[in-house]
Amino acid sequence: MRRLSERTILITGATDGLGRRVAEDLAASGAVILLHGRSPEKGRSALAEIRRATGNDRLHYFNGDFSSLEAVRRLAAEVAAGNPLLDILVNNAGLGAGSHPKSRETSADGWELRFAVNYLAPFLLTRRLLPLLRRAAGESGEARIVNVASAAQQTIDFDDPMLARGYNGMRAYSQSKLALVMFTFDLAAELEGSGVTVNALHPASLMDTKMVREWFGKPRTSVGEGARALERLVLSEEVEEMTGAYFEGLRQGRADAQAYDPEARRLLREMSMRWIEA
């Protein structure tokens, strides 16, 4: 892979929490950092503050609301228009269980909101950006996709994947994160031999983020701990050729059993392709 200062890195959900911390850490290296967020005001603020803190003027902000698949398509097109290749994609943006966990919300496209934001949006974005990642791997020998998942995982009921019956916000969050792990394993197999690696990560338990404070109250770990684990998958030569793995912090872990079921992954893939084209 190229030196870090020569790489282009897209981090979704980069205006707050874990994404913001990782964006600033990587910007300090001089890399081209593409920040994503859903608030133009927060995006401009994050861009200015990271630029001031690191002295890196190779920062760019892209706006996109992940509750809209059309907005995700626009985001992918804007990234591709300004960047002929992409060395690293970090799918970090997401929603927690919400402050009203019994209240089911839907996306602009009518899908259950947490499934749409935490899984369908990165599924679509990644597929749209694969040509850039393949091109980067062709030039430097490697490109990486890192999906920020969670140890909170619950089996997907394919008879009711959008939780129209018996909705619970924590279940919605947990199954969306399992779906992201299943996508990781599926895509890693698809990209085998291409030079593009795909791994998923539970960065740390109950980090000090807005999402955790909203749902659990008191955090247990720091954003810095999660950032170290995520940056290892982004940068380390130790995991250079590793793909299709799930990590908990710095160690390789074991996801929910459904993630290892080829038939379940096939069902999810086929349904997801229909959903993003609907």
Order of alpha helices (4+ residues) and beta strands (2+ residues): beta-alpha-beta-alpha-beta-alpha-beta-alpha-beta-alpha-beta-alpha-alpha-beta-beta-alpha
